[in-house]
Structures are given as structure tokens and as C-alpha cells.
Amino acid sequence: MSTLTPRRKLALVIGNNDYQRPESKLRHCINDANDLTDTLTSIGFLVHKNINLTNQQMVDAIADFSHRIIDGDLVLFYFSGHGYQVEHANYLMPIDDEKIITEDDVKDRAVPVERTLNRLAKRNPSYVTLFILDCCRAYWPKNMKIKDGVNGKGLSFVNAPAGTFIQFACGASKTASDGLETDRNGLF
């Protein structure tokens, strides 16, 4: 008689509220991250939760998390905060957004969605990676130099590697609401 070994369930949860640009601040991302962490923990996930991360902290958290993945794990990545699209590439915005003045700065100072997705999926080719993006609120910092003809709203379509499922808070090139000020959580 054989016994089944339960799969490990790992999650990286990031919630960014306190963006350094006053017009970029959000209200519900930390509560969303905390509540999801509680739910995932209650169903057996080992959760690595991070709140209000700079670009370097996000890069480090993703790298550290990816090294913990063993092929065959059930892997979940969740980001709640601002997302941005430049030239059909999607980025997760860090809280140190005062350094982002142009769309070229987004490429240098924000976390690329597809690189993150591919990094996690590559470590786990034989099982499932869930990628949840509770982002893409309208992100238009004052003084941001936008190239002509770029709408910049919402995230663009993402090709998912095999075994990967992506859930967005809204459709491609759409924006999501941060919710009502009186609510505990965002709408998603």
C-alpha cells in the first residue's frame, strides 16, 4: 500500500500601499495582503508576506522565494499595489516610485511581470504556479513624462508558461479600483 506525500504549498504575498508619491498612495493593499495571508495559512500554505517594498526589496523577495521552490510544489504569487504597462510589457510598481520620472525609468526601477512569472514557473515545471495580480489601478504620477500615443492604462495581455494560471483584477488595458475609503479591502 502506497502513501501519498502531500505537496508543499508556498506563497509569496506582497502588498504595497505607502507609495512615496502622495498621489500614488493606496488604502487597501496591506489589508488585502494580510487577509489573504491568513486565508492561505489556514489551508496549509507556507506564506512569505512582504509589505511596502522598494524595488530592491521586491527583487530580493522574489529571488529568495524562487530559491525556496522545489519542483512539484503548489506555488502562489500575489501582488497588490500599482501596476503599469510600457510598450506592452507589464511592471509591478515599488513604493520608491519618486525615482520614476519617465517610462524608461519604469523599465529600470519596477519589477517586470513576465520575468517574475517565468522565474517562478521555471523552478516548478511539473506542477502548478498561480499568479494573482491585484493591481492595475490607474497609475499616473504627476510630472511623469509619457511618450506620445501611449495610453499606459491597465496591464497588457500576458502569455502564461505551461502549468501557470494568471488572475488579474481587471481585463487587459483596463484599470481596477482601490475600493471605497470606508471599506477594509479593495474590490478584488
C-alpha positions in Angstrom: 0.0 0.0 0.0 1.5 3.3 -1.0 1.0 6.6 0.8 0.7 9.9 -0.8 3.0 12.6 0.2 1.2 15.9 0.4 2.6 18.7 -1.8 4.2 21.7 -0.3 2.2 24.9 -0.7 4.2 28.0 -0.9 3.0 31.6 -1.3 4.7 35.0 -1.8 2.4 37.8 -0.9 3.3 41.4 -1.5 1.1 44.4 -0.5 2.2 47.9 -1.4 0.2 50.9 0.0 2.6 53.5 1.0 4.0 54.8 -2.3 6.3 57.8 -1.8 4.5 60.0 -4.3 1.4 61.3 -2.4 -0.8 60.9 -5.5 0.1 57.2 -5.7 -0.8 56.1 -2.2 -3.3 53.3 -1.9 -5.6 52.3 1.0 -6.4 48.6 0.9 -3.4 46.6 -0.4 -1.9 45.9 3.1 -5.3 44.7 4.4 -5.7 42.6 1.2 -2.3 41.0 1.7 -2.8 40.4 5.4 -6.3 38.8 4.9 -5.0 36.6 2.0 -2.1 35.5 4.2 -4.5 34.5 6.9 -6.6 32.5 4.5 -3.7 30.8 2.8 -2.1 29.9 6.1 -5.4 28.4 7.3 -5.4 26.0 4.3 -1.7 24.9 4.8 0.3 27.4 2.8 3.7 28.5 4.0 3.4 32.2 3.3 6.2 34.7 2.8 4.4 38.1 3.3 6.0 41.4 2.5 4.6 44.8 3.0 5.6 48.2 1.4 8.6 47.1 -0.6 11.1 49.2 -2.5 12.2 48.0 -5.9 15.3 46.3 -4.5 13.3 44.7 -1.7 10.8 43.3 -4.3 13.6 41.9 -6.4 15.2 40.3 -3.3 11.9 38.9 -2.0 11.1 37.3 -5.4 14.7 35.9 -5.8 14.7 34.5 -2.2 11.2 33.0 -2.7 12.1 31.4 -6.0 15.1 29.6 -4.4 12.7 28.0 -1.9 10.6 26.4 -4.6 11.0 22.7 -5.2 9.7 21.2 -8.4 6.2 19.8 -7.6 5.2 22.5 -5.1 2.0 24.3 -5.4 3.2 27.9 -5.8 1.2 31.1 -5.5 2.4 34.6 -6.1 0.2 37.6 -5.1 0.8 41.3 -5.6 -1.5 44.1 -4.5 -0.4 47.6 -5.5 0.2 49.6 -8.6 0.9 48.0 -11.9 2.0 49.8 -15.1 2.4 49.0 -18.8 5.1 50.3 -21.0 5.3 49.1 -24.7 3.1 46.1 -23.9 5.3 45.0 -21.0 3.8 44.9 -17.5 5.5 46.1 -14.3 4.8 45.9 -10.6 5.5 49.2 -9.0 7.6 49.5 -5.9 6.9 52.1 -3.2 10.0 54.1 -4.0 8.3 55.5 -7.0 9.6 59.0 -6.6 12.6 57.9 -8.6 10.3 57.0 -11.6 10.1 60.1 -13.8 9.8 58.6 -17.3 8.5 55.4 -18.8 12.1 54.4 -19.3 12.5 54.7 -15.5 9.6 52.2 -15.1 11.7 49.7 -17.1 14.7 50.3 -14.8 13.0 50.8 -11.4 10.0 48.5 -11.4 9.6 44.7 -11.4 8.8 43.1 -14.8 5.8 40.8 -14.5 6.8 38.3 -17.2 10.3 37.9 -15.8 8.9 37.2 -12.4 6.3 34.8 -13.7 8.8 32.9 -15.8 11.3 32.7 -13.0 8.8 31.1 -10.6 7.3 28.8 -13.3 10.8 27.7 -14.4 11.5 26.5 -10.8 8.3 24.4 -10.8 7.9 22.9 -14.3 6.0 19.8 -13.2 3.2 21.4 -11.2 1.1 24.5 -10.8 2.1 28.1 -10.3 -0.7 30.6 -9.6 0.0 34.2 -10.3 -2.5 36.8 -8.9 -2.2 40.4 -9.8 -4.5 42.6 -7.7 -3.2 45.7 -9.5 -3.6 48.0 -12.3 -5.2 50.9 -10.7 -4.6 53.9 -12.8 -1.0 55.0 -12.2 -0.3 58.5 -13.5 2.2 60.2 -11.2 2.4 64.0 -11.6 5.2 65.1 -13.9 5.6 61.6 -15.4 6.8 62.0 -19.0 4.6 59.9 -21.1 5.5 59.1 -24.7 3.1 60.3 -27.4 0.4 57.7 -28.3 0.9 55.6 -25.1 -2.2 55.1 -23.1 -0.4 53.4 -20.1 -3.7 52.4 -18.5 -4.0 48.8 -17.3 -1.8 45.9 -17.8 -1.4 44.2 -21.2 -2.0 40.5 -22.0 0.5 38.1 -20.6 1.4 34.7 -22.1 1.4 32.1 -19.3 4.0 29.4 -19.3 2.7 25.8 -19.2 1.2 24.9 -15.8 0.7 28.6 -14.9 -2.6 30.3 -14.2 -2.8 34.1 -14.1 -5.6 36.0 -12.4 -6.0 39.8 -12.9 -8.1 42.2 -11.0 -9.4 43.6 -14.3 -9.2 43.0 -18.1 -6.3 43.8 -20.3 -5.8 47.6 -20.7 -8.4 48.3 -18.0 -7.9 49.7 -14.6 -9.1 48.4 -11.2 -10.5 50.4 -8.3 -8.8 50.6 -4.9 -12.3 50.5 -3.4 -14.2 52.8 -1.2 -12.3 54.7 1.5 -14.7 53.2 4.1 -14.1 49.6 3.0 -11.5 47.3 4.7 -10.4 45.7 1.4 -10.1 46.6 -2.3 -12.8 45.4 -4.6 -10.9 42.5 -6.0 
